[in-house]
Amino acid sequence: MSLPRNFALVVIAGFAIALFLPLQVHAATEKASCTFNTFAAPKGYSLSVVNGVTDDGTVVGQLLNNTSLQTVGFTYSSEGVFTKYAAPKSLNTWFYGGNSTGLNAGTYQANSFPAGMHGFLLQGSQFTAVNYPKATNTWLYGVNQLGAVVGSFSASQTLTKGFMLVNGKYTTIAYPNAPITYAQAINDNGVVAGAYVSGSVSTGFIWEDGKFTLVSYPKAKYGTSLVGVNNSGVAAGNHFSGDFAYGFIYEGGVFKNIVYSGAKYTTAGGINNNGLVSGQIFFTQTDTLGYTAVCQ
């Protein structure tokens, strides 16, 4: 099973776990003013999920082959060019993040029993596996301009923790007493955005130097997940206020909702250092568009 960043309610040695008391953010909400550029899946495919966006405007995510029903990762350039990628010996492949040097972070599901999940980095044709030591499953979600990456791993059958990997050194990111922690994005200053899940509720967080700051969208029934944070500290995420995920940007204690006129709902997949947001627009569950948007 994958852990799609836009829908954090999907559940699936030797490093210190941060146990600092968190700060809780109390915030207001309003509607963002957004200018959208949209795109559709290439012929023969459907958009499965639209994730992050790099500083050069390249969007990453996953496509569903409408014939084989297999999924592949994709990049979509600012010039409108799709590039598809399937990891070696994979059933399914996701791209979750990337940077403007062309380094993409992703996850694939192996095509052999027990079909575990594995993280990887891809630059051009150079594939590098990223697997947390001795973990059954590893998910890789984000990479910054310096090549630092974040993701999650199976610490046991009932426990999933996040991690940061910098220059070959792993640092575990695990919210105290939470069964699931997702480390989903990292900016160039080493600030990590993510979410932890307890019961049926997801809570967003910003993690820096071992300290958690919690970010919760007001009155969201199933909680909040952060999927991106840029160098200016602006975060992107989704709140789960019903059966769907609703995108927002967050800055200075204010949530600004991302709303595409005429859509049933709009999700956020990431945000770059220029403030460009990526995500997906849903008119129905099967009628969707990808987007990039400048939102204020």
Order of alpha helices (4+ residues) and beta strands (2+ residues): beta-beta-beta-beta-beta-beta-beta-beta-beta-beta-beta-beta-beta-beta-beta-beta-beta-beta-beta-beta-beta-beta-beta-beta-beta-beta
